[in-house]
Amino acid sequence: MAAAQNFDLILRRYEEIGARLSAGSSGGGAYAALSREFAELEPVVEAIRAWRAKEKERADLDALLAESGLDPEMRSLAEADRARVAAEIEPMAQAILVALLPKDMADERNVILEVRAGTGGDEAALFAGDLFRMYVKYAESKGWKVEVLSASEGTAGGYKEVVAGIAGRGAYARLKYESGVHRVQRVPATEAQGRIHTSAATVAVLPEAEEVDVAINEADLKIDTMRASGAGGQHVNKTESAIRITHLPTGIVVAVQEERSQHRNRARAMALLRARILDAETSRASEERAEARRVQVGSGDRSQRVRTYNFPQGRVTDHRVNLTLYSLERLMEGEGLDTIVDALAADRQAKLLAEQAENR
């Protein structure tokens, strides 16, 4: 638990920001920054105030129980109340610790979602298509907007690769746990003897990067235009609207052909490129931190696999938190994913709390 004086500092800062916002003394970007800080502090302040009120209630009961002439019946009631209050204080203290955990600054951002077929041939492409459909339905249930940036269809359906932008408040906070290898176990429609096949698809969820996050020098870009492939009728054959951009320093290549406007495709390709460069930089920093930790405490990681979808049993298992649900059909319709996301978010909170305890 943080020191009481730190709580005082948080409360004073919250009141100071509130006064400045009410006075309207800050304009432009400064006002927006203060508004964000005020909103971030609000749950912390509420948790501190609730905890302090409960601590005062316990102190009042202690004072009452310290009275020598207290009526036996009143003492019995006060002791019961004190036991109840004491039991409530611990989870409230935990709520403060959770509220004080470092926030992922990208949580409120839009995302770039990439789903690719892995091992398993046509069945993997079909599964990649099913996964993408699941995420589209989940996004729709949240009121988020989905735009396909690029897609390569499988020969039997589904996708070899599909990249989409998902725009909506908190999109990254909810979808960031989906990155990794997703494995499926089911009987393909072409399987005459009813044998279960195993295939996989990979999912990457990147926070949409802003121009201030990633500085890109135009001289570092190789930009190619080409005719869009796939459906599109005469337009496909006449207009070189598709864009492919290569970032020479990193070798990252992005391609977008979904729009008829070359200008729009270029803007989308640049957004995708910024997201991938930011993700590469973030991943490199994370790997360095993770390696330093592995040297100290070792690693229990045995596989990139994050989730298995078993269709014959109607079962889905998230291996990171050992959570198994028998609601696979609902999940593939975009329902029930919040149950898994909530469990993963809680697990992350627990790990952050444990790290804080180690560093005290």
N, C-alpha and C positions, 0 to 999 in steps of 0.2 A: 504494500500500500504506500502510495506517495505520501510525503509529509504533509501535515495539515496546512503549513504555510504555503505549500505549492497550490493547494486548493484555493487559498485566499487569493493568490496571484491570478489563477484562472478566473475566479469570480470577478475580480476587479477589472481584468482585461475585457471580459464579456460586457460588464456595465459601461466601461469606457467606450467600447465600440458601439453599443446601443445608443449612447448619448450622442456620439458623433454622427451616426446615421440619422437620428431624429433631427439633429440640427442641420443636416444636409451640408456640412462644411467641406466635405470632400467630393470632388467631382470626377467624372470620367472613369478612367481605369482604377483610380484609388478607391472610389466608391464601390465599384464592383468587387475589388479585392477585399474590402472590409465586409461587404455583404456575405461573401463566401466564408470568410473566417468566422463571422457571427453565426452562420448556419452550422458550421463544423463544431463550434464550441457549445451550441445549444444542448445537444444530448448529454455532453459531459457535465454541463452546469446543472441540468435537471437531475442527473444521477448523484452529484455531490450534494445538492440541496435535499434530496430525498434521504440520503444516507445520514446527513447531519440531523435531520428531523427525527429519524429513528434513534440515533445516538442520544439525542436529548430526551426522547421518551424513555429510553433505558435508564439514563441518569436520574430522571424524575422518579422512576419506580424504585431505583436503588435508595434514593433519599427517603421515600415512603417506607420501605422495608427496614431502614435504619432506625425508625422511630420505635422506642421501647414500649410505648403504651398502645401500639397498634392492635385493633380488635382482631381476634383470631380468624374470623370469617373474612375480614378485609385483607389480612395478611395472605390467606390462602388464594384469594382472587389476584392480589398483586404478584404473588410468586408465579401464578399461571401466566399472567400477562407478561412478566419479565422473561419467562422461558420462551414465549411466542416471539417477543421482540428480538431476543438474542438470536433465535433461529432465522429471523428475517434479515438481520444485519449482514451476515456473511454473503448471501447472494447479491445483496445490494453493493457490497464492497467489490465483489467480482464484476458487477456491471460497470463500476467506475474504471477498473483495470482494463476492461474490454473497450470502453469508450476512449481511453487514453492510448490505445494501441496505435502505432503509426498507420496512417491511411495510405492506400495505393492511389496516387494522384491521378492515375489513368481511369479509375473506376467509373467516372461519369462520362467517359468518352464513347464515341461511336466505335465500331469495330470493323476490321477486315476479317472475314471468315473464309478459310481455305479448307476444302475437303478433297482429298485425293484417294483414289483406289490404291490399295496396297497389294499384298499377295493374295492370289485367288482368281486371277483372270476376270472373266465376265461377271462372275458372282461378286467379286470385290467391287466392280464398277456399279453393279446394281445396289449393293449395300451402301456405297458412297452416295448414290442417289437417294436412298431411303433416309440416310442420316441428314442430308441437306434438306430434304422435305420436312423432317422432324424439326430442324432448327427454324425453317421458314414458318411453320405452324406455331412454334413457341414464340417467335418474334411477333407474329400477328396477335397472339393472345396478350402480349405486352403493349400492343399499340406501336411497335417499332416498324420502321420502313426498311424493306429489303430491296436492294438493287444488284442484279448480277453484273459483275465486271468482266468476267471471262468464263468460258465453259468449253470443255472438250467432252463430247458424249461418248459413252461406251458403245461397242459394236452391237451389243444385245440390250442396250438401254442403260439408264443410270449415267454416271459420269466417270471418266478417267480423272478429270479434275474440274472443279468449279470454284470460282472465287467470287465473293459477294460482299457488298458493303451493307452493314446493318446500322441504322441510325435511330437512336432513342436514348433517353436518359437512363443511365445505369446499365447500358448494354454490356460494357466490358466487365463490370462488377459481377454480372450473372453468367456470362459466357466464358470468362477466362479459364475456368476450371475444365473446359471441354478439350483443351489442347492435349494431344497424345495419340496413341494407337488404340483404335476401337476394333474389337474382334467380334465376329458374328459366327454363330453355329446354327446352321439350318439346312434343310433339304432343298437344293435348287430345283426349279421347275423342270429342268432338263434331265434330272436324275431319275432314271427309270426304276432303279432298285430301292429307292427310298433311303439311300445312305446320307448321313449328315456330313456336310462339308464345312470346313473352317476357312474363313477368309478374313481380310482386314481392310480397314481404311484409316488414313491419318487425318487428323483435324488440327488446324492451327488457327488460333484466335489472336489477332494483333490489335492493339489499340490504335485508332486512327491518329496519325501524327500531324501536328500543326507545323506550319512553315518555321515557326520559331524554335521547334524542337530539333529540326534537322536542317543544317545549312548545306544546300546542294549547289555546287558550282556548275553552271551550264556547260562550261568547257569539259566537265567530267562526264558528259552524257553523249551517248551515241543513239540517235533517234532514227528509226526506220519506219517508213509508211508502206502499207501493203493493202491489197484487196482483202476484204473480210471473207472468211471461209464459212461454209455452212449455208443455212437457209437465208433467203433475202431476195430471191428473184433477180431481176435485171440489175438492181442497185449493186449487188455484190460484184457483178462483172464490170461495172463502169466506174466505181469510185474507190480510190485508195484511202479508205477512212480508218482502217486498223492501224494501231500504233504499237511499236515495240521500242522500249527504252532500255538501254544497257548503261548501268552505272559503272564506269570503267575502274574506279579505285577498289570497289568491292566485288565486281563481277556479277552483281545482282541484276537479273533481267525480268522485266514485267511486260506484259502484252495485254491490250484491251481492244476489243473489236465490237462490243455490244451496241454502240451508238452509230448512227449514220453520219454524225458530225465528227470530223477529225479533231476539231477543237475540244469537244466534250470528251472524246476518248483520250486525248492528251492530258486533260485535267485529271481524269480518273486514273490514268496511268501514273501520273506524278504523285497523286495521293497514295496509291498502292506502293510506289517506290519509297516514299517517305516512311510509311508504316513498316516496310521490311527492313529498311536501314536502321530505324529506331529499335526494332525488335532484335536485330543482330547485335547492336551495341548493348542493349539491355541484357540480352542473353549472355554475352561475353562477360559482363560485370557480374551477373548472377553466378555463372560457372566459376569465376575466380573466388567468389565468396563461398560457394558450395564446396569447392576443392579445399579451401582453407579449413572448413568445418570437418570435411571427411578425414583430413589428416589428424584432427583432434579426437573425433568421436567415431570414426568409421562410417560406413554406408550400408544401409539395408536395402538399397535399391537393386532389384534383380531383373527388372524388365521395364520397357517403356509402356507396356500395355496398361491402359487406365480403366477400361471397361469391357465386359463381355456381354453380348446379347444372345441368349440361347432361346431360339424360337420354338423348338419342340416342347420345351418346358415352360414357355412363357415367362422366362426369368431374365432379369438383368442384374449384373453384379458390378459394382464399382470397387476395384481392387485397392484403391488408395485408402478407403475407410472401411473395407470389408462389409459393405452394405449390399444386401440382396433384396430385390423387390420382385414380386410375382405380378407385375402389371406392365409387361412389355408392350402389349398392344396399345395401352393408353399412352405409354411413353413415346412410341413411334408416331402418335398423333399429336405430339407436342404437349401432352398433358403429363403431369407428374414429374417433370424434370426438376421443378423447384425443390422437391423432396431431396433429390440427390445433391443439388447445388447447396441447399441449406446445410446438409451434413458435411460437405466439403468446406464450406465457409466456417462452420463451427470447429472443424479439425484444424484449419489454418489459425484460427484465433487461439486454440489451445497450444499450438506449437509456438506462436509468438509470445504467449504468456510464459511458457516454459523457458524460452530464450531470455526473456526479461529477468526471470528468477535466477537464471544461471549467471547473468551479468551483474547482479546486485552485489 
